[in-house]
Amino acid sequence: MRLDLREQSRAYMPVLEAHPDLTESAVRTWHGRMVNEYASHRVFNELASQLQAAGLDAADVAKCREFAAEEKHHGVLCGAVVEALGGHAHAQLPEPPPFPAHSDVGPLEAALRNLLSISCLSETVAVSLIGAEREEMPEGPLRELLTEIYADECGHANFGWRLVGQLVPTLDAVAKQRLSAYLTVAFAHLEHHELGHLPLESQPPAHGVVLGLCSGAEARELFYATIESVIVPGLDALGLDGTGAWAGRQTVAAS
């Protein structure tokens, strides 16, 4: 699929100071974000359909579809930064992987697996990483744009934690054990994905924060801190074995 956001993105272009030494890296970074954010809309649309099939409240299904629209808009906003830096907000979207149906379990448990993976893991990590980037970025139009994305990501994460907080306690012990076993796989995939997007060789100069460039090593450190101090304790508090799942992901990664 050919993604062309040039016309839409130009309506949101922030006025940025010139930093010739950062431009190439910044265009590459924001272009990658544009693709990832826009492609994420499919995940939330699929999740909304799964929540509907599981009989969840119509308001929650509708909210999930709103998240899909927000992810598209995030792609447009990231494209606006690309255009403002002199790049081009278009790309060839990769073929998306099949959305996990988890047909080995019932509709509610299948939906919970994806809700945990998407909102409680991926989106919670996104909140942490974007929040840190936002804190380091000086006041200005780019920080305002990033703040809009950050606020939406907070909503996506909070949505998942709220729903699993309501639904997981209704499961029996066997279902909770299955969810905990699934989390081992989800953690392994999350780690592989995030480290792939946080290369250690990424070491921009200190002033790179003005365009949202961050140290790969520092971002990795924050990633692990988020998992170990926020996500794992949150899962444990739900009655799932978050601690064991996080420790066990190394076995999955090695297999």
N, C-alpha and C positions, 0 to 999 in steps of 0.2 A: 504494500500500500504506500502510495506517495503522499507524504504529509507536506502541505504547503500552508504555512501560517503567516506568510509575509504581510498580506493585507490586513489581517486581523491584528497582528502584533504591532504594526506601525502606529495603531491608534493608542497604544499604551507605552510607547517608547520613553524611558526616563532620560533626563538630561544628565549626562555623565561627564566628569572631568577626564581629560585626556591623560592616559598612562600608557605610552607606547610600549614600554617594556613588559606590560601585563596583558596587552590586548590579545595576543595569540592564545595564551593560556585561558584567558577569560572567555573568549568566543567558544573555545572547545568545551570548557566546563559548562557554560550555560546552554550550549547546543545539546550536549548530552542530557542535561536536565530537561530541556524542552521535550526531547523524545521520550524520556522515562515518564515524565509527568503526564503527557498526553496519552501515552499507551496505557497508563494506569486506569483510565476511565473504563476500559473493558472489564477490569477486575471487579470494580464496584458494581457495574451493571450485572455481571454474572452472579456476584454475591447477593445482590438484591433479589434476583430470580430464585436463588437457593433459599433465602430467608422466607420468601413467599411460599415456596413449596413446602417448607417446614411448618407453615401455619403461624408464622410470627405476625405481630401486629402490623396492620397496613401502614401506620405512621412510620414505623421503623423501616419498612420496605421502601417507602417514599423517600425517607431521609437518606438511605443508602444510594438511591438513584440521584439524589442531589449531589452526593459526593462524586459521582461519576462526572457530572457537569462541572464540578469544581476542579477536578483533575484536568479536564480539557482546558479550562480557563488558566490553570497553572501553566500548561504547555504554551498557551498564548503569551502569558506574562514572561516566561523564560525566553520565548522567541523575541519578545520586545527588547530584552537586554541584548540578545544576539544582534538584532538589527541596529540598536543604538551603538554597538561596538564596531559596526561596519561589516558584520557577517550577514548570513542569509538564513532566515527562519523557514527552511524547508529541509526535508530528509526523506530517506526511504525507511519506512518502519519495518523492523524485522517481523517475520511470521511469529505470531504469539504462540506460546506453548498451550496445550489444552488446559482448560480450567479444571482443577481437581474435582471430580464428582464424588469421590469417596463412596462408591456404590457398595462397599463391603459393610457399611453401617446404615442405620436409618437416616431419614432426612434431617432431623434435628441435630444429630451427632455430626453428620457430614457438614452441615452449616456451621456448627461450632468449631470444627477443625479449621475451616477457612477463615472464620471470624478471628480466631486466635492468631493464626498465621499473618493475616493481613493487618488487622487493627492493633492487636495487643503486642505483636512482635514488630513487624515492618514499620507501621505508622508511629509506634512509640519511639523507635530508633530515629525515625525521620524528625520527630518533634525535638529530640535531644540534639541532633546534629544541626538542624536548621536554627534552633534556638541559640546555640553557641555561636554560630556564624553571625546571626543577627546581633547578638550582644557585642561582638567585636567590630561590627561594621559601624562607621560614623553616621551620624544623622544625615539624611538626604533622601532623594527620590528612590535610590536603589534599596535603601533600608525600608522605606515605606512599601515598596513592591514586595520585598521579602517578608515583611510583617503580615501582609495579606495572605501569602502562602502559608506562613507559620500558623496563623490563626485557624485556617481551614484544616491543617494537619492535626492540630490539637483536637479539633472536633471529630476527626476521623478516628483518632486513638481513643478518645473518651467514649465515643459511641460503642466501640467494641468492648471496652472494659465494663461499661454499664450493662450491656446485654449478657456477657458471659457471667457477670456477677449475679444476674437474675436467674440464668438458665443452668449453669453448672451445678448449683446446689440441688437442683431437682433430679439430677441423674443418680443412678444407683452406683455402687462401688465398682462394679465391673466396667461400666461405661467410663467412669473416671479413670480407671486403669488404662483403658484403650486410648483415651485422650492424652494421658501422660506419655504413653508409648509413641503416639503420633508427634508429640512435641519434640521428642528426640530428633526425629527426621526434620521437623520444621526448623529447629535451631541449627542443624547442620546446613540446611539450604540457606538460611539467613546469613550465617557466617560466611559461607562461600560467596554469596551475592555481594554482601557489603564490603568484604575485603577486596573483591574485584573492582569495586568502585572507589576504593580508598588506597591507592598505591603508595607504598613507602617512599618511592622516588619523587612523589609530589612534595616539593619543599619550596613554595613561593617565598619571595622576600616579605619582610614584615608588613610592608604597606600593601601587600596583596589583598588584605582584608577589605580594602575600599571597593573591590570588585568581586568579593565573595570567594576569594581563593584561600584555601586552608591547607595546613600541613597534613599530609596523609598519616603520619605517625601519631599526631595529636588526635586526629579524628578517630583513628583506630582505638586509641586509649579511651576516648569518650564512648565509643561503641561498646566496648567491653564493660565499662563502668555502668552504662545504662542497663545492659543485660543483667549484670550481677547485683546491682543495688536497687533496681526498679522492677524489671520484668520478672525475674525469678522469684523475688519475694511476693510479688503480686499474684503469681500463679500458685505458689505455695499456700497463700492465704485463701485461695478458692477451694482448696482441698485437692489440687492437682500436684503431681510431683515435679514441680519446676526445677528444683535443685538436681534431682536425678536425671531429668531430661537434658539439662544443660551439660552435665558431666558426661552423659552418654552420647552426646552428639559426635564426639571424637571417634567413637566406634563406627558410627554411620559414615562419617567422612572418610574413614580408612577403608571401608568395604567397597 
